[in-house]
Amino acid sequence: MSSAIDDLLAKYTLQPHEADASGKLLGASFTVVEKQNVLYTGGSGRQNFPQTAVPWTARSFSWIASMTKLVTTTCLSHLVEQGKVELDVDVRHLVPRLGKMQILKGMLLTHTVGLGYDLADPDLTRWSRHIGRKDTNLDWSLDGFDTPFKFAPGEGWYYGTAVDWAGQLLEALTGNTIEAYMQDHVLDPLKMRDTGFWPGKLDHVQDRAVAWSCRGDDKTSLSPGPKLTPTTHGIVSGGAGLYSTADDYGRFLQGLLSGALVSETTLREMFTPQLDVRQSDMLNAIASQFHDMFAPEFPTAMRLDHGLGGIINMADVDGKRRKGSLSWCGMCNGRWWIDREAGVAAVLVVNVLPLGDPVVNKLFDELERAVYGGLLHAKRS
């Protein structure tokens, strides 16, 4: 059944003989894992626009944006296991910039603190312009992460820089950088050699770095650029700073699924709905309004909640993942899910803007259906 996934990836990506990129992706890679096995890993397309470009594979290297959040959340979960912090304790004394914010650690991991993304929120954009602010959330600086609240902490759900502040909390608790802690506790143990916050430091991946691409307003045409990430930055972004590959991120998902990274108790907590009714209602209203960006893999009427590190679907999805699965995405349209009931996890890595790309959404839907309708069935029959 892996041939069916190969065919899907080829169907939606730019092949060597093709000059017209309309309705296509430059390339895509996909990895599917169980606790102990890799069910599929592969890629299709090319890493750049010229027809002579290097083929896109499961080891092609890309910015994974907010797929970083699950890795940072896992690192914070280590500290909970070690008794260094609890989910629902005041953490303002640990991070000076949080001193003015009435924040509990759990709010940072569930996006219930009230912080948004300035580049995606018209109110915050106007505020930035009004005060002459120079840094944004994509400059990866404390000033860029620091914005007014959309509501009082705990009073709703709003997607933003909360996990970046959780990363700063991790540094305060450990006396180490996010980068070093993640290297020691996640990347090295799982042999994720192609993952990091500074692509320039990973010399061995330079020939596997993929080009940036952008879908036109017509929802079909595809053109180069723009590059969104800063070349230099003073700190790393625990919410969106990692670069990786489908092969490496599959190792990470397998590490979670198998219990190699956190205990069963912690894993259950990560997959437990964390929101109260008001927070959940706000999440679902946003997911409905921005369905193609936030939740294209779910029916529009499906109830969602938020765990630690991703959203949770509160019912089975016909032909796809089971109730209680954890999932999320990145700004360049990469997506992952973990289905503990079915014992499977998967990640799609692409690099196309803007978020909510219709071609990616179609591909991801067909890939997931192929996993549940073919790959898992063939494996277990």
C-alpha positions as CSV (number, residue, x, y, z in Angstrom):
1,M,0.0,0.0,0.0
2,S,3.0,2.3,0.2
3,S,2.8,2.6,-3.6
4,A,-0.6,4.3,-3.1
5,I,1.1,7.0,-1.0
6,D,3.9,7.3,-3.5
7,D,1.3,7.9,-6.2
8,L,-0.5,10.5,-4.1
9,L,2.6,12.5,-3.4
10,A,3.6,12.3,-7.1
11,K,0.1,13.5,-8.1
12,Y,0.3,16.7,-6.2
13,T,4.0,17.6,-6.6
14,L,6.1,19.1,-9.5
15,Q,7.8,16.2,-11.3
16,P,11.1,16.6,-13.2
17,H,9.5,16.8,-16.6
18,E,6.9,19.4,-15.6
19,A,7.4,23.1,-16.2
20,D,3.9,24.4,-15.1
21,A,3.5,24.5,-11.3
22,S,-0.1,25.4,-11.4
23,G,-2.2,23.4,-9.0
24,K,0.9,21.7,-7.7
25,L,3.3,21.8,-4.8
26,L,7.0,22.1,-5.4
27,G,7.5,19.0,-3.3
28,A,6.2,17.1,-0.3
29,S,7.4,14.5,2.2
30,F,5.4,12.2,4.4
31,T,6.3,9.8,7.2
32,V,3.9,7.4,9.0
33,V,5.0,5.5,12.2
34,E,3.8,3.1,14.8
35,K,5.4,2.7,18.2
36,Q,8.2,0.4,16.9
37,N,7.9,0.6,13.1
38,V,8.1,3.1,10.3
39,L,5.1,2.2,8.0
40,Y,6.1,4.7,5.3
41,T,8.6,7.5,4.7
42,G,9.1,9.1,1.3
43,G,8.9,12.3,-0.7
44,S,8.1,13.5,-4.2
45,G,8.7,16.6,-6.3
46,R,11.8,18.8,-6.3
47,Q,13.5,21.1,-3.9
48,N,13.5,24.1,-6.2
49,F,11.8,25.5,-9.3
50,P,14.3,24.6,-12.0
51,Q,13.5,21.3,-13.7
52,T,17.1,20.2,-12.9
53,A,16.6,20.7,-9.2
54,V,17.4,18.0,-6.6
55,P,14.5,15.7,-5.9
56,W,12.4,16.2,-2.8
57,T,12.8,13.3,-0.3
58,A,11.9,12.5,3.2
59,R,15.2,14.0,4.2
60,S,14.5,17.4,2.5
61,F,15.1,20.2,5.0
62,S,12.5,22.9,5.7
63,W,11.3,25.4,8.3
64,I,8.5,23.6,10.2
65,A,7.2,26.7,12.0
66,S,4.5,25.9,14.6
67,M,5.2,22.2,14.5
68,T,8.0,23.3,16.9
69,K,5.3,23.8,19.6
70,L,4.9,20.1,20.3
71,V,8.6,19.6,20.7
72,T,8.8,22.6,23.2
73,T,5.7,21.3,25.0
74,T,7.4,17.9,25.3
75,C,10.5,19.5,26.9
76,L,8.3,21.4,29.4
77,S,6.5,18.1,30.2
78,H,9.9,16.7,31.2
79,L,10.1,19.4,33.8
80,V,6.7,18.6,35.1
81,E,7.7,14.9,35.5
82,Q,10.8,16.0,37.4
83,G,8.7,18.0,39.8
84,K,10.4,21.3,38.8
85,V,7.1,23.0,37.9
86,E,3.4,22.2,37.9
87,L,0.9,23.1,35.2
88,D,-1.2,25.4,37.3
89,V,1.2,27.5,39.2
90,D,2.1,31.1,39.0
91,V,5.3,31.5,36.9
92,R,5.7,35.2,36.8
93,H,8.6,35.3,39.3
94,L,10.6,33.0,37.0
95,V,10.5,35.1,33.8
96,P,10.8,38.9,34.4
97,R,8.9,39.9,31.2
98,L,6.0,37.8,32.5
99,G,5.8,39.8,35.7
100,K,3.0,42.0,34.4
101,M,1.0,39.1,33.1
102,Q,-1.2,37.0,35.5
103,I,-0.1,33.7,33.8
104,L,-0.1,30.1,34.9
105,K,2.1,27.7,33.1
106,G,-0.8,25.6,31.8
107,M,-2.1,28.7,30.0
108,L,1.1,29.0,28.0
109,L,0.7,25.5,26.6
110,T,-3.0,25.7,25.8
111,H,-3.2,29.2,24.2
112,T,-5.6,30.4,26.9
113,V,-3.3,33.3,28.1
114,G,-4.7,35.9,25.7
115,L,-1.6,36.5,23.6
116,G,-1.9,36.7,19.8
117,Y,0.3,36.9,16.7
118,D,0.8,40.5,15.7
119,L,1.3,39.7,12.0
120,A,-2.0,37.8,11.9
121,D,-4.2,40.1,14.1
122,P,-5.4,43.4,12.7
123,D,-5.7,44.9,16.2
124,L,-2.2,44.0,17.1
125,T,-0.9,45.2,13.7
126,R,-2.5,48.6,14.3
127,W,-1.1,48.7,17.8
128,S,2.4,48.0,16.6
129,R,2.1,50.7,13.9
130,H,0.7,53.2,16.4
131,I,3.6,52.8,18.9
132,G,6.3,52.6,16.2
133,R,7.2,49.1,17.2
134,K,10.0,47.5,15.1
135,D,10.0,43.8,16.0
136,T,7.3,41.3,15.2
137,N,6.7,37.8,16.3
138,L,8.7,36.6,13.3
139,D,11.8,38.5,14.5
140,W,12.2,36.0,17.3
141,S,12.9,38.5,20.0
142,L,11.3,39.2,23.4
143,D,10.1,42.5,22.1
144,G,8.5,40.7,19.2
145,F,6.8,38.2,21.4
146,D,5.5,40.9,23.8
147,T,2.0,42.2,22.8
148,P,-1.1,43.3,24.6
149,F,-3.6,40.7,25.7
150,K,-6.7,40.0,23.6
151,F,-8.5,39.1,26.8
152,A,-7.6,38.5,30.5
153,P,-5.6,35.4,31.0
154,G,-7.8,32.3,31.2
155,E,-10.8,34.0,29.8
156,G,-10.7,32.5,26.3
157,W,-8.6,30.8,23.6
158,Y,-6.4,32.6,21.1
159,Y,-3.5,31.4,19.1
160,G,-0.3,33.3,19.5
161,T,3.1,33.6,21.2
162,A,2.3,31.7,24.4
163,V,4.6,28.8,23.6
164,D,7.5,31.2,22.9
165,W,7.0,32.4,26.5
166,A,6.9,28.8,27.6
167,G,10.3,28.4,26.1
168,Q,11.6,31.3,28.1
169,L,10.1,29.6,31.2
170,L,12.0,26.4,30.3
171,E,15.3,28.4,30.2
172,A,14.6,30.0,33.6
173,L,13.8,26.6,35.2
174,T,16.8,24.8,33.7
175,G,19.4,27.5,33.5
176,N,20.0,26.3,30.0
177,T,18.9,27.4,26.5
178,I,15.9,25.8,24.8
179,E,18.3,24.8,22.0
180,A,20.6,22.9,24.4
181,Y,17.9,21.3,26.5
182,M,16.1,20.1,23.4
183,Q,19.3,18.7,22.0
184,D,20.1,16.8,25.1
185,H,16.6,15.5,25.9
186,V,15.0,15.0,22.4
187,L,17.2,15.4,19.4
188,D,20.2,13.4,20.4
189,P,18.3,10.5,22.1
190,L,16.2,10.1,19.0
191,K,19.1,10.7,16.5
192,M,17.3,13.7,15.0
193,R,20.5,15.0,13.3
194,D,18.7,17.1,10.7
195,T,16.7,19.2,13.2
196,G,17.7,22.6,14.8
197,F,17.0,26.2,15.3
198,W,20.0,27.5,13.3
199,P,20.1,26.0,9.8
200,G,23.4,27.6,9.1
201,K,25.0,25.4,11.8
202,L,23.8,22.2,10.1
203,D,26.3,22.1,7.2
204,H,25.3,18.6,6.2
205,V,21.8,19.6,5.3
206,Q,22.5,22.6,3.0
207,D,22.1,20.6,-0.2
208,R,18.7,19.3,1.1
209,A,17.3,22.8,2.0
210,V,14.0,23.4,0.0
211,A,13.0,26.6,-1.7
212,W,10.2,28.8,-0.4
213,S,7.1,28.9,-2.5
214,C,3.8,30.9,-2.5
215,R,0.4,30.2,-3.9
216,G,-1.2,33.0,-5.9
217,D,-4.5,34.7,-5.2
218,D,-6.0,32.5,-7.9
219,K,-5.4,29.5,-5.5
220,T,-3.6,27.7,-8.4
221,S,-0.4,29.4,-9.5
222,L,2.8,28.9,-7.7
223,S,5.9,31.2,-7.5
224,P,9.1,31.4,-5.5
225,G,9.3,33.0,-2.0
226,P,9.0,34.9,0.2
227,K,11.4,33.8,2.9
228,L,9.8,34.7,6.3
229,T,12.4,33.6,8.9
230,P,15.1,35.9,10.2
231,T,18.7,35.1,9.3
232,T,19.9,36.4,12.6
233,H,18.1,36.5,15.9
234,G,19.0,37.0,19.6
235,I,16.9,34.1,21.0
236,V,15.3,31.0,19.5
237,S,11.5,30.6,19.1
238,G,10.1,27.8,21.1
239,G,6.8,28.3,19.3
240,A,8.0,28.4,15.7
241,G,11.8,28.3,15.3
242,L,12.7,24.7,14.3
243,Y,13.8,23.4,10.9
244,S,13.6,19.7,10.2
245,T,12.7,16.9,7.8
246,A,9.8,14.5,7.6
247,D,12.1,11.6,8.5
248,D,13.3,13.4,11.7
249,Y,9.9,14.6,12.8
250,G,8.6,11.1,12.3
251,R,11.3,9.9,14.8
252,F,10.0,12.5,17.2
253,L,6.3,11.5,16.8
254,Q,7.4,7.8,17.3
255,G,9.3,8.8,20.4
256,L,6.1,10.3,21.9
257,L,3.9,7.4,20.7
258,S,6.2,4.7,22.1
259,G,6.8,6.4,25.5
260,A,10.5,7.0,24.8
261,L,10.2,10.7,25.6
262,V,7.6,11.0,28.4
263,S,5.8,8.7,30.8
264,E,2.4,7.2,30.1
265,T,0.9,9.6,32.8
266,T,2.3,12.6,31.0
267,L,1.3,11.4,27.6
268,R,-2.3,10.9,28.9
269,E,-2.3,14.5,30.2
270,M,-1.1,15.8,26.8
271,F,-4.0,14.1,25.1
272,T,-6.6,15.3,27.8
273,P,-8.9,18.2,26.8
274,Q,-7.7,21.2,28.8
275,L,-10.3,23.9,28.0
276,D,-13.3,25.0,29.9
277,V,-16.6,25.7,28.1
278,R,-15.8,29.4,27.4
279,Q,-12.3,28.6,26.1
280,S,-13.6,25.7,24.0
281,D,-16.4,27.8,22.5
282,M,-13.8,30.4,21.4
283,L,-11.5,27.8,19.9
284,N,-14.3,26.2,17.9
285,A,-15.6,29.6,16.7
286,I,-12.1,30.4,15.4
287,A,-11.7,27.0,13.9
288,S,-15.0,27.4,12.1
289,Q,-14.2,30.9,10.8
290,F,-10.7,30.0,9.6
291,H,-11.4,26.3,8.8
292,D,-9.1,25.9,5.9
293,M,-6.2,27.2,7.9
294,F,-6.9,25.8,11.4
295,A,-8.8,22.6,10.9
296,P,-9.2,21.5,7.2
297,E,-8.8,17.8,8.2
298,F,-12.0,17.9,10.2
299,P,-15.7,18.4,9.3
300,T,-16.7,22.0,10.0
301,A,-19.2,20.9,12.7
302,M,-16.7,18.7,14.6
303,R,-16.1,19.7,18.2
304,L,-12.5,20.4,19.0
305,D,-10.6,21.0,22.2
306,H,-6.9,21.7,23.1
307,G,-4.5,19.4,24.8
308,L,-0.9,20.1,25.6
309,G,0.8,20.7,22.3
310,G,-2.1,20.5,19.8
311,I,-5.8,20.4,19.2
312,I,-7.9,17.3,20.0
313,N,-10.8,16.1,17.8
314,M,-13.7,15.1,20.1
315,A,-15.2,12.5,17.8
316,D,-14.0,9.9,15.2
317,V,-13.3,11.3,11.8
318,D,-14.9,9.0,9.2
319,G,-12.2,7.1,7.3
320,K,-9.5,8.9,9.2
321,R,-8.2,9.5,12.8
322,R,-9.9,8.3,15.9
323,K,-11.5,10.4,18.7
324,G,-9.0,12.0,21.0
325,S,-6.1,12.3,18.5
326,L,-3.7,15.2,18.9
327,S,-2.7,17.3,15.9
328,W,-1.4,20.7,14.7
329,C,0.3,22.4,11.8
330,G,2.8,25.0,10.8
331,M,2.7,28.3,8.8
332,C,4.2,26.7,5.7
333,N,1.4,24.1,5.7
334,G,3.1,21.2,7.3
335,R,0.8,19.0,9.4
336,W,1.1,16.2,11.9
337,W,-1.2,14.0,13.9
338,I,-0.9,11.3,16.7
339,D,-3.7,8.8,17.0
340,R,-3.0,6.8,20.2
341,E,-6.1,4.6,19.8
342,A,-5.0,3.4,16.4
343,G,-1.4,3.4,17.4
344,V,-0.2,5.6,14.5
345,A,1.3,9.0,13.9
346,A,2.2,10.9,10.7
347,V,3.7,14.1,9.5
348,L,3.6,16.0,6.2
349,V,6.3,18.4,5.4
350,V,5.9,21.0,2.6
351,N,7.0,24.7,2.2
352,V,4.3,26.8,0.7
353,L,2.5,30.0,1.8
354,P,0.0,31.1,2.8
355,L,-1.4,28.8,5.5
356,G,-4.5,27.0,4.4
357,D,-3.2,26.1,0.9
358,P,-6.0,24.3,-1.0
359,V,-3.6,21.9,-2.7
360,V,-2.0,20.8,0.6
361,N,-5.4,20.4,2.2
362,K,-6.5,18.0,-0.6
363,L,-3.3,16.1,-0.4
364,F,-3.3,15.8,3.3
365,D,-6.9,14.5,3.3
366,E,-6.1,11.8,0.7
367,L,-2.9,10.8,2.5
368,E,-4.7,10.3,5.8
369,R,-7.4,8.3,4.1
370,A,-4.7,6.2,2.5
371,V,-3.1,5.5,5.9
372,Y,-6.3,4.3,7.5
373,G,-7.9,2.7,4.5
374,G,-4.9,1.0,3.1
375,L,-1.6,1.2,5.0
376,L,-2.9,0.2,8.4
377,H,-5.3,-2.3,7.1
378,A,-2.6,-4.0,5.0
379,K,-0.2,-4.0,8.0
380,R,-2.7,-5.6,10.4
381,S,-4.7,-7.9,8.2
